[in-house]
Amino acid sequence: MSTETALQTTLQTDVAVIGAGTAGLAAYRAAKAAGKRAVIIEGGEYGTTCARVGCMPSKLLIAAAEAAHELRHTGPFGVHVDGQIRIEGREVMDRVRRERDRFVGFVVRGVEKIPEQDRIRGYARFIDNTVLEVGGHTLVRASRVVIATGSSPAVPEPFRVFGDRLIVNDDVFAWEDLPRSVAVFGPGVIGLELGQALSRLGVRVRVFGVRGGVGPLTDPAIRDYAAGTFREEFHLDPDAKVSRMQREGDEAVITFLDREGNTVTERFDYVLAATGRTPNVRGLGLENTGLELDKRGVPVFDAATLQCGSSPVFIAGDANDVLPLLHEAADEGKAAGENAASWPQVRPLARRAPLGIVFSDPQIAMVGQRYADLETGSFVIGEVSFEDQGRSRVMLKNRGLMHVYADRSSGRFLGAEWTGPRAENIAHLLAWAYQQGLTIEAMLAMPFYHPVVEEGLRTALRDALAKLSA
């Protein structure tokens, strides 16, 4: 019996979107707005990665950690909190889960407003170039397909030795209470944010990395400054020498060299693998299509149009692993939906200024071109330390170092990497300046109020202008 005759339902549509996350929803809406018939297919729970296990629950945990941290550091202001600060882990995690569920609820209600006939539940699998089998019950014959299946945490095989003591960031937000200790592998965005937050909430934390990386930073001076700042608060070794990992009873046991070269063995309740994410393409049956696949099994695609080869298949959001950020997923989803609707005519996506933020304390931000991507000798660096910056010092938030990059020949602002207070706000100003192609001189012609943290940015811009003039 053929697959088609075995299935209960057959649907014909112009565009089939696989995945109801941020990119998938944007793709579906764009295809519908273009006047095409479209369906959206989801096998898992509704609710985006951001709302369920990403941006929002992590910020809830960070907010609790910041509250505890601020209470511990009121003394220098002459404000004294008498008595012991008590952190109730169950209450912390209860709020994290409740508010997380509230955010997820908003997303789910939005999905449920999509006409029922356009929503198909079940995991999709290609049985031909644009023919999908869904959940063993439906055959979808589409003219075009958008793959928006997101990504999942990647866990290196050696970590499997820890069994159920091994967790990923998704698992943290299911906790009912805070553990006593956690070893974090991977001081990237997720590892830094969760590691510092747990440490501030009273959890014994050790963060291990490889090859010296700290967050997404590529500027060596900023990376070293950030590492030193975080080390003052919790154990961070960006280039750890771990000699042994094992499971004993209900504990993970790790042997490593400390900064003095001593061999240390410590036990942890959990090991958090924050070692990157991988596109969700396994099980899609891509081998049944004519698509060219890379070594990870991801379709080879044009990063500008999101089209896979010359086929009517498009890939958007975390599934393509170009820029795994919510706003980028939304933009890519919309572009993929529009191009699927207009295929075979497709248009390149006009990407916004590169913008990345780590919600650590101090925060980390990157805007525009990375230091690692700039040609030596073609640019100047404007620098500012936030240690003596007026408003930062007033608030006792005076930890940070910023580098802004300017083109030596044109004076145009090229990008910035830094760690410091209120970086999330300054990053938006710089992203707008980058997207508009402003020069350093034009940026300095903009107003700066006093006293604000942004005056530190002005100092860095002035330093860059002086070097350009020289």
C-alpha positions as CSV (number, residue, x, y, z in Angstrom):
1,M,0.0,0.0,0.0
2,S,1.4,3.4,-0.9
3,T,2.0,6.1,1.7
4,E,-0.6,8.3,0.0
5,T,-3.4,5.7,0.1
6,A,-2.6,4.8,3.7
7,L,-3.1,8.3,5.0
8,Q,-6.5,9.6,6.0
9,T,-6.3,13.1,4.6
10,T,-4.7,14.7,1.6
11,L,-4.4,18.5,1.4
12,Q,-3.3,20.7,-1.5
13,T,-1.8,24.1,-0.7
14,D,0.4,26.8,-2.2
15,V,2.8,27.1,0.8
16,A,3.5,24.6,3.6
17,V,5.4,25.9,6.6
18,I,7.0,23.4,8.9
19,G,7.3,24.8,12.4
20,A,5.2,27.2,14.4
21,G,7.9,29.2,16.1
22,T,8.9,32.8,15.5
23,A,10.1,32.2,11.9
24,G,7.3,29.8,11.0
25,L,4.6,32.1,12.2
26,A,6.1,35.0,10.3
27,A,6.4,32.9,7.1
28,Y,2.8,31.7,7.3
29,R,1.5,35.2,7.8
30,A,3.6,36.6,4.9
31,A,2.4,33.9,2.6
32,K,-1.3,34.5,3.5
33,A,-0.8,38.3,3.1
34,A,0.5,37.6,-0.4
35,G,-2.9,35.9,-1.2
36,K,-1.6,32.3,-1.1
37,R,-3.1,29.3,0.4
38,A,-0.9,28.3,3.4
39,V,-0.8,25.7,6.2
40,I,1.5,25.6,9.2
41,I,2.6,22.3,10.6
42,E,3.8,21.7,14.2
43,G,4.6,18.5,15.9
44,G,5.6,19.8,19.3
45,E,4.0,22.2,21.8
46,Y,2.9,25.6,20.6
47,G,5.0,28.4,22.0
48,T,8.3,29.8,20.6
49,T,11.8,28.9,21.9
50,C,12.1,32.5,23.1
51,A,9.0,32.3,25.3
52,R,9.3,28.7,26.5
53,V,13.0,28.0,27.1
54,G,14.9,31.0,25.8
55,C,14.8,34.8,26.1
56,M,12.0,35.3,28.6
57,P,12.5,32.6,31.3
58,S,16.2,33.3,31.3
59,K,15.5,37.0,32.0
60,L,13.1,36.1,34.8
61,L,15.9,34.1,36.5
62,I,18.3,37.0,35.9
63,A,15.9,39.5,37.4
64,A,15.7,37.4,40.6
65,A,19.5,37.2,40.7
66,E,19.8,40.9,40.2
67,A,17.4,41.6,43.1
68,A,19.5,39.4,45.4
69,H,22.8,41.0,44.2
70,E,21.6,44.5,44.7
71,L,20.5,43.7,48.3
72,R,24.0,42.5,49.0
73,H,25.7,45.6,47.7
74,T,23.8,48.5,49.4
75,G,26.5,49.2,52.0
76,P,28.7,51.6,50.0
77,F,25.7,53.9,49.6
78,G,25.2,54.0,53.3
79,V,22.1,51.9,53.0
80,H,22.4,48.8,55.3
81,V,20.1,45.8,55.1
82,D,20.0,44.2,58.5
83,G,19.8,40.5,58.9
84,Q,20.5,37.6,56.5
85,I,19.3,37.8,52.9
86,R,17.2,34.7,52.4
87,I,16.7,33.2,48.9
88,E,13.8,30.7,48.6
89,G,14.6,28.7,45.6
90,R,11.1,27.3,45.3
91,E,9.6,30.8,45.2
92,V,12.2,31.9,42.7
93,M,11.5,29.0,40.3
94,D,7.7,29.3,40.9
95,R,7.7,32.9,39.6
96,V,10.0,31.9,36.7
97,R,7.6,29.1,35.6
98,R,4.4,31.1,36.2
99,E,5.6,34.1,34.2
100,R,7.1,31.9,31.6
101,D,3.8,30.1,31.2
102,R,2.1,33.5,30.8
103,F,4.4,34.5,28.0
104,V,3.9,31.1,26.3
105,G,0.1,31.6,26.7
106,F,0.3,34.8,24.7
107,V,2.0,33.0,21.8
108,V,-0.3,30.0,22.0
109,R,-3.4,32.2,21.8
110,G,-1.9,33.9,18.8
111,V,-1.4,30.6,17.1
112,E,-4.9,29.4,17.9
113,K,-6.3,32.5,16.1
114,I,-5.0,30.9,12.9
115,P,-7.9,29.2,11.1
116,E,-8.2,25.6,12.2
117,Q,-8.0,24.3,8.6
118,D,-4.6,26.0,8.3
119,R,-3.1,24.3,11.4
120,I,-1.9,20.7,11.1
121,R,-0.6,18.9,14.2
122,G,2.1,16.3,13.8
123,Y,5.7,16.0,12.7
124,A,6.3,16.5,9.0
125,R,8.5,14.4,6.8
126,F,9.4,14.9,3.2
127,I,8.4,12.0,0.9
128,D,9.2,14.1,-2.2
129,N,10.5,17.5,-3.0
130,T,7.4,19.4,-1.8
131,V,5.2,16.5,-0.6
132,L,5.0,16.0,3.1
133,E,3.6,13.3,5.3
134,V,2.4,14.6,8.7
135,G,2.0,12.6,11.8
136,G,1.0,9.4,9.9
137,H,-2.5,11.0,9.2
138,T,-2.1,13.7,6.5
139,L,-0.5,14.1,3.1
140,V,0.3,17.7,2.2
141,R,0.9,18.4,-1.4
142,A,2.5,21.9,-1.5
143,S,3.8,24.0,-4.4
144,R,6.4,25.5,-2.0
145,V,7.8,24.6,1.5
146,V,9.3,26.7,4.2
147,I,11.4,24.9,6.8
148,A,11.3,26.7,10.1
149,T,11.9,23.9,12.6
150,G,14.2,25.8,15.0
151,S,17.2,24.3,16.8
152,S,18.0,22.2,19.9
153,P,20.8,22.2,22.4
154,A,23.9,20.4,21.2
155,V,25.4,18.0,23.7
156,P,28.9,16.5,23.0
157,E,29.0,12.8,23.5
158,P,31.5,12.8,26.4
159,F,29.0,14.6,28.6
160,R,26.6,11.6,28.4
161,V,28.6,10.0,31.2
162,F,26.7,12.2,33.7
163,G,23.3,10.6,32.9
164,D,20.4,12.4,34.4
165,R,22.8,14.8,36.1
166,L,23.3,16.3,32.7
167,I,21.0,19.1,31.7
168,V,20.5,21.8,29.0
169,N,19.1,25.2,29.4
170,D,15.6,24.0,28.6
171,D,15.7,21.8,31.8
172,V,16.7,24.7,34.1
173,F,13.2,26.3,33.7
174,A,11.5,23.1,34.7
175,W,13.2,23.1,38.1
176,E,10.9,23.4,41.1
177,D,13.8,24.4,43.4
178,L,17.4,25.7,43.0
179,P,20.1,23.1,43.3
180,R,23.2,23.5,45.6
181,S,25.8,23.3,42.8
182,V,26.1,23.4,39.0
183,A,29.0,23.0,36.6
184,V,28.5,25.0,33.4
185,F,30.3,24.0,30.3
186,G,30.4,26.8,27.7
187,P,30.8,30.4,28.7
188,G,28.9,31.6,25.7
189,V,25.7,33.7,25.9
190,I,23.6,31.0,27.6
191,G,26.4,29.8,29.9
192,L,27.3,33.3,31.1
193,E,23.8,34.4,31.7
194,L,22.6,31.3,33.5
195,G,25.9,30.7,35.3
196,Q,26.0,34.2,36.8
197,A,22.3,34.2,37.7
198,L,22.6,30.9,39.5
199,S,25.7,32.1,41.3
200,R,23.9,35.2,42.5
201,L,21.0,33.1,43.8
202,G,23.4,31.1,46.0
203,V,24.2,28.2,43.8
204,R,27.9,27.1,43.8
205,V,28.8,27.5,40.1
206,R,31.9,26.7,38.1
207,V,32.0,27.8,34.4
208,F,34.4,25.9,32.1
209,G,35.3,26.9,28.5
210,V,37.7,26.0,25.8
211,R,40.0,28.1,23.7
212,G,39.5,31.2,25.8
213,G,36.1,32.3,24.5
214,V,33.9,34.6,26.6
215,G,30.4,35.2,25.3
216,P,30.5,36.2,21.6
217,L,33.4,38.6,22.0
218,T,36.2,38.6,19.4
219,D,38.2,41.7,20.5
220,P,41.0,40.3,22.7
221,A,41.2,43.3,25.0
222,I,37.4,43.3,25.7
223,R,37.3,39.6,26.1
224,D,40.1,39.6,28.6
225,Y,38.5,42.5,30.6
226,A,35.2,40.7,30.6
227,A,36.8,37.4,31.8
228,G,38.6,39.3,34.7
229,T,35.4,41.0,35.7
230,F,33.3,37.8,35.9
231,R,36.1,36.0,37.7
232,E,35.7,38.4,40.6
233,E,32.3,37.0,41.1
234,F,32.3,33.3,40.2
235,H,34.7,30.7,39.0
236,L,35.3,31.1,35.3
237,D,38.0,29.4,33.3
238,P,37.6,30.1,29.6
239,D,40.3,27.7,28.7
240,A,39.7,24.9,31.2
241,K,41.9,21.8,31.6
242,V,39.4,19.1,32.6
243,S,41.1,15.7,33.0
244,R,38.2,13.5,34.2
245,M,34.4,13.5,34.2
246,Q,32.3,10.8,35.9
247,R,29.1,10.0,37.6
248,E,29.1,8.8,41.2
249,G,25.7,8.2,42.8
250,D,23.5,11.3,42.3
251,E,26.5,13.6,41.7
252,A,28.6,14.6,38.8
253,V,32.4,14.5,39.6
254,I,34.8,16.7,37.6
255,T,38.6,16.8,38.0
256,F,40.3,19.9,36.6
257,L,43.3,22.2,37.0
258,D,42.6,25.5,38.8
259,R,44.3,28.8,37.9
260,E,47.3,28.0,40.0
261,G,47.8,24.6,38.3
262,N,46.6,22.5,41.1
263,T,44.5,19.4,40.4
264,V,41.0,19.8,41.9
265,T,38.1,17.4,42.1
266,E,34.7,18.8,42.8
267,R,31.2,17.3,43.0
268,F,28.1,18.9,41.5
269,D,24.3,18.3,41.5
270,Y,24.1,19.0,37.8
271,V,26.2,19.7,34.8
272,L,24.7,22.3,32.4
273,A,25.9,21.8,28.8
274,A,25.7,25.2,27.2
275,T,27.8,24.1,24.3
276,G,25.8,25.5,21.4
277,R,22.7,24.5,19.4
278,T,22.1,22.4,16.3
279,P,19.4,22.9,13.6
280,N,16.3,20.6,13.9
281,V,16.6,18.8,10.6
282,R,16.9,15.2,11.7
283,G,13.8,13.2,10.9
284,L,12.6,15.6,8.2
285,G,13.3,13.0,5.5
286,L,15.4,15.5,3.5
287,E,17.2,12.5,1.9
288,N,14.0,12.0,0.0
289,T,14.3,15.4,-1.7
290,G,16.6,16.5,-4.4
291,L,18.1,19.1,-2.1
292,E,21.9,19.3,-1.6
293,L,22.7,18.9,2.1
294,D,25.8,20.0,4.0
295,K,27.7,17.9,6.5
296,R,25.2,18.6,9.2
297,G,22.3,17.5,7.0
298,V,21.1,21.0,6.6
299,P,20.0,22.0,3.1
300,V,22.5,24.3,1.3
301,F,20.8,27.6,0.8
302,D,21.3,31.2,-0.2
303,A,21.7,33.3,2.9
304,A,20.2,36.3,1.1
305,T,17.1,34.8,-0.3
306,L,16.8,31.7,2.0
307,Q,16.2,29.6,-1.0
308,C,17.6,26.0,-1.0
309,G,19.3,25.8,-4.4
310,S,16.9,26.5,-7.2
311,S,14.1,24.6,-5.5
312,P,10.8,26.0,-4.1
313,V,12.0,25.1,-0.6
314,F,13.2,27.9,1.8
315,I,14.7,27.7,5.3
316,A,14.4,30.4,7.9
317,G,15.2,31.1,11.6
318,D,17.3,29.0,13.9
319,A,17.0,26.0,11.5
320,N,19.5,27.7,9.1
321,D,21.8,28.8,12.0
322,V,22.8,32.1,10.3
323,L,21.8,34.5,13.1
324,P,19.9,32.6,15.8
325,L,18.2,35.6,17.3
326,L,14.5,36.3,17.7
327,H,14.3,39.5,15.6
328,E,16.4,37.8,12.9
329,A,14.1,34.8,12.9
330,A,11.1,37.0,12.5
331,D,12.7,38.9,9.6
332,E,13.8,35.7,7.9
333,G,10.4,34.1,8.3
334,K,8.7,37.0,6.7
335,A,11.2,37.0,3.8
336,A,10.9,33.2,3.3
337,G,7.1,33.4,3.3
338,E,7.2,36.2,0.8
339,N,9.7,34.5,-1.5
340,A,7.8,31.2,-1.2
341,A,4.6,33.1,-2.3
342,S,6.3,34.8,-5.2
343,W,8.5,31.8,-6.3
344,P,10.1,31.5,-8.9
345,Q,10.7,35.2,-8.5
346,V,12.6,35.8,-5.2
347,R,14.2,38.8,-3.5
348,P,17.1,39.1,-1.2
349,L,16.4,39.8,2.5
350,A,17.5,43.3,3.5
351,R,19.1,42.5,6.8
352,R,19.3,44.9,9.7
353,A,22.4,46.0,11.4
354,P,24.1,43.1,13.3
355,L,23.2,43.4,17.0
356,G,23.9,41.1,19.9
357,I,23.5,41.5,23.6
358,V,24.4,39.3,26.6
359,F,22.3,40.0,29.7
360,S,25.1,39.4,32.1
361,D,26.3,42.0,34.6
362,P,28.1,44.0,33.3
363,Q,26.3,43.4,30.0
364,I,28.1,42.5,26.8
365,A,27.2,43.9,23.4
366,M,28.4,43.8,19.9
367,V,27.1,46.0,17.0
368,G,28.1,46.1,13.3
369,Q,31.2,44.4,12.1
370,R,33.2,42.2,14.6
371,Y,36.8,43.0,15.5
372,A,37.8,39.6,14.0
373,D,36.3,40.5,10.6
374,L,38.1,43.8,10.2
375,E,41.3,44.1,8.2
376,T,44.3,45.1,10.2
377,G,45.4,48.6,9.5
378,S,42.1,49.6,7.8
379,F,40.5,51.0,11.0
380,V,41.1,52.8,14.3
381,I,39.9,51.9,17.7
382,G,38.2,54.4,20.0
383,E,38.3,53.3,23.7
384,V,36.6,54.2,26.9
385,S,36.8,52.6,30.4
386,F,33.6,52.9,32.4
387,E,35.6,52.6,35.6
388,D,35.7,56.4,36.0
389,Q,32.7,57.3,33.8
390,G,30.6,59.8,35.8
391,R,27.1,58.3,35.9
392,S,28.4,54.7,36.1
393,R,30.5,55.6,39.1
394,V,27.5,57.3,40.8
395,M,25.5,54.1,40.5
396,L,28.6,51.9,41.4
397,K,28.1,50.2,38.1
398,N,31.5,51.4,36.9
399,R,32.9,48.2,35.4
400,G,33.4,48.0,31.7
401,L,35.6,48.6,28.6
402,M,34.4,49.7,25.2
403,H,36.0,49.7,21.7
404,V,34.4,51.4,18.8
405,Y,35.8,50.8,15.3
406,A,36.0,53.4,12.6
407,D,37.1,53.2,8.9
408,R,40.5,54.9,8.6
409,S,39.7,56.3,5.1
410,S,36.1,57.4,5.3
411,G,35.6,57.9,9.1
412,R,32.5,55.7,9.0
413,F,31.5,53.8,12.1
414,L,32.1,50.1,11.5
415,G,31.1,48.5,14.7
416,A,31.8,48.0,18.4
417,E,32.4,45.4,21.1
418,W,32.2,46.1,24.8
419,T,31.2,45.1,28.2
420,G,29.7,47.7,30.6
421,P,26.6,49.2,32.2
422,R,23.4,49.6,30.2
423,A,24.9,48.1,27.1
424,E,21.5,46.9,25.9
425,N,20.5,50.6,25.5
426,I,23.7,51.9,24.0
427,A,23.7,49.0,21.6
428,H,20.5,50.2,20.0
429,L,21.9,53.7,19.4
430,L,24.9,52.2,17.7
431,A,22.9,49.8,15.6
432,W,20.8,52.7,14.3
433,A,24.0,54.6,13.6
434,Y,25.6,51.7,11.8
435,Q,22.5,51.0,9.7
436,Q,22.4,54.6,8.6
437,G,26.0,54.5,7.6
438,L,27.0,57.4,9.9
439,T,30.6,58.7,10.4
440,I,32.1,59.2,13.8
441,E,31.9,62.9,13.3
442,A,28.2,62.7,12.5
443,M,27.6,60.6,15.6
444,L,29.4,63.2,17.8
445,A,27.1,65.9,16.3
446,M,24.1,64.1,18.0
447,P,23.0,65.2,21.5
448,F,24.3,63.6,24.7
449,Y,22.6,64.5,27.9
450,H,24.4,64.9,31.2
451,P,24.9,62.9,33.3
452,V,24.2,59.6,31.5
453,V,26.1,56.4,30.8
454,E,26.0,57.3,27.1
455,E,28.6,59.9,27.8
456,G,31.0,57.1,28.0
457,L,30.2,56.2,24.4
458,R,30.9,59.9,23.5
459,T,34.3,59.5,25.0
460,A,35.1,56.5,22.9
461,L,33.8,58.3,19.8
462,R,36.0,61.3,20.6
463,D,39.0,59.0,21.0
464,A,38.3,57.4,17.6
465,L,37.9,60.9,15.9
466,A,41.2,62.0,17.4
467,K,43.0,59.0,15.9
468,L,41.3,59.5,12.6
469,S,42.5,63.1,12.6
470,A,46.0,62.1,13.5
